[in-house]
Amino acid sequence: MNSIETISLSSLALSLIPALLVLLIFTRWSLNVMHSVYALIRMLSQLALVGYALTFIFAAQNSGTILLILFIMCVASSWIALSTVPELRLALYKYAFTAIVLGGGLTLLLITQGTLHLTPWYAPHYMVPIAGMVFANSMNSVSLAAERLDSELHNTHSYIEARNFAFQAAMIPVINSLFAVGLVSLPGMMTGQILSGISPFIAARYQIMVMAMIYGSSGLSTALYLSFVKPTYARHYS
């Protein structure tokens, strides 16, 4: 089996050049460059910290720790998802959290216990990265739906029409990824497995699982969110 090449810090720095060029474009076009700078700094610091944290988490093999991590993922993803509707963020938070927990959690349970048959059930090397994919994609879809729903209702559409527009808009990136996979892109899990020497046929099976998982968790979380928030918007626009 081939080993994955270690990336030196100097080589890693080269990968940031395209990002720096994008920051330059933001600056030259007088756009809000600081938001992107903050996002890049957050990304660098969070990934550096999580690299150290996962080393200890994987070594601990503790179910309580894994459950705590899953809870933190849900709390954070729900809050980030509502950044598109800041004026209603607190009022809608419980709905986003419940939708992501149910839609993402049920999908995660099916994949880890039904498809992969993890032993133990909380096996960190599988549970943590898979949960990250599930909750991150649920978060993105809920975020898009929240913004579109709010926008459509401001344009005096009925709730049913606004809900349908929001659901379709939220699912566009996920559906596009289904069309593109294998033709335009080789997603992260499949690429990583091929780089580590796993047969492309086996890697393809895992990627099918991941794409179905992402589509399901995103769609379920979004549909649940759009159903849960109806009473709040009914009061807000009454």
N, C-alpha and C positions, 0 to 999 in steps of 0.2 A: 504494500500500500504506500502511495506517495505521501510524503509529509508536506504540510503547508509551509510555504516560505515565510520566515519572520520578517516583518517590515521594520526597518530601522527608523529612528526618529527623524533623521535627515530625509529619508525617502518619504516618510509620512508627510513631512512639511511640503513636499512638492505637490501632494494631492490637494493642498489648500489654494494653489495658485488660481484655478478657475473660480473658486469662491471669492478670492480677493478681487478678481476682475469684475465679478458681479457687483461687489461693493463699490467699486470705482464707477460702474454705470449708475448705480443709485445716487452717488455723489454728484456726478456730472449732470444728471437729469434733475437734480434738486428734489429728490424723493427722500423719504424717511429712512436714511441709511442706518440710523442708530438701532432701529428695531431689528434689522438683520444682523448687525454687529452683536447685539445682545443675544439673539437666537444662536449665533455661531459660538459665542463664548459659553452659553448654557450647554450647548451640545458637547463641546470639548470637555467641560468640567464634569458634566453628568456621566459621560462615557468613561472618563478616567476614573471617577469614583466607583462606578458600577463594576468596572473591571476588577478592582480590589475587593469590592463587596461580594461579588459572585464567587470569588475564590474561597472565601470563608463559608458562604452559604452552601456551596456544593460539598464542602468538606464536612459541614455540620450534620447533614442528612436528618433534619428535624422538621416534622410535619407542621408544628406550630409556627415556625419561622416562614415556611412556604405560604401558609394561610395568611400570615401578616403581610407578606409581600404582595399576594393577590389582592388583599384589601387595599393596600396603598395604591396599587395600580388602578383600581376602580375609583378610588377617591380622587386621585390626580387626573385621570382621564376624563372624568365627569366634569371637573372644574374647567379643564382646558377646553373641552368641547363647547362650553357655553361662552367662550371668549368672543364669539360672533354676535352675541346678544347681551352686552354688558349691563344694560339697564334692567334686564329681567333675570340676571344671573342667579341671584340668591333665591328668587321665587321659583325658578325652574330647576334648581340644582337637584332636588330630591327625585325629580322625574328622570333627569339624565342619569343619575346614579343608579336608580332602580332598573332603568332600561338597559344600561350597560351590564349590570350585574346579571340580570336575567338572560338577555340575548347572548352576551358573551360568555357568561358562566355556564349556561346549559350547553353551548357549543363546545366549550373547553372540556366539560365533563364527558361529553360523548366521544370526543377525539382521544382524550388521554386514557379513558377507562374502557371505551368500546372498540376504538380502532387500534390504539397502540398497546392496550392492556399493560399499563405501567406497573412495575413492581420495584419498590413499593408505589402506592398510588400517587405519591407526591414527588416521585423521582425528580430532583431539582434540575438535572441536565436537560430534561425534556420539558417539565412543567413550566419553568420560568420563561424560557424563550418562546414557547408556544403561547403561553398566556400573554406575553408581550405583543405578539402578532395579533391575537384575538382582540384584546382590549384597545390597542392602538387603532386598528381598523374600525372598530365600533365607534371609538371616539371621533375619528375623522368623518364618518358618515353622519353621526348625530350632530356634529358641528355644522356640516353643510345643510342638513335638514333644518336645524334651528334657525340659521340665517335666512334660508329661503322661505320658511314658514312665516317668519316675522315680516319679511319684505312683502310677501304676497298679501298678507292680511292688512298691511299698511296701504296696499293698492286696492283695498276694498273687495278682494275676492272672498267668496264664502269659505268657511273653514274646510269643507270637503275638497273644494278646488285647490285651496292653498296647501292642504295636506298632500294631495296627489302630486302637485308640482314639486313640493319639497322632497317627497320620497324619491321621485324620479331623478331629481338633481343630485341627491345624496348618493345614489347608486351609480351615477355615471362613471366615476373613477374606477370603481370595482368592476363594473361590466367591461370597461375598456381594457382593464388588466386581464380579464378572461380572454378577450379577443387577441390580445398582444402576446400572451405567454406562449413561448415556443417559436413564435414568428419574429417578434420584435425584441423580446427580452427573455433571458434566463434568470428567473428570480433568485433571491438571496439563498434560500435553503438549498435549492437544486445546484446552484453554482458552488456553494460551500461544500456540498457532498461530493461533487465531481472533482473539485480541487483536492479533496482529501483522499481520493482514489476509489470512491464507491462507484459501482456500476451505474451508468446513465439510466438503465432500465429501472433500477431500484430508486434512484434519485427522482425519476419521473413520477413514480408512485407516491412518494412523499410530497412532491409538489402538487399533484392532483388533490391530495388530502388537504394541503395548505390552502389552495385556491378555493375549494369547496367550503372550507372552514371560514375563510375570510368573507366570502359571499354570504354565507349563512349568518354569521355573527353580525355583520354589518347590516344586513337587511332586517333581521329580527330586532336588533337594538333600535334601529331607526323607526321601524313600525311601532314598537312599544312606546318610544319617546313621543311620537306624534299622536298616539292615542292618549297617553297620560296627561299631556299638556293642554288638551282641549278645554277643560274647565277653567284653567288659569287664563287662557286667552279669551274665553267667553266673558269672564269678569272684567278683564282688562279693556275689552272693546265694547262693553255694555254701557 
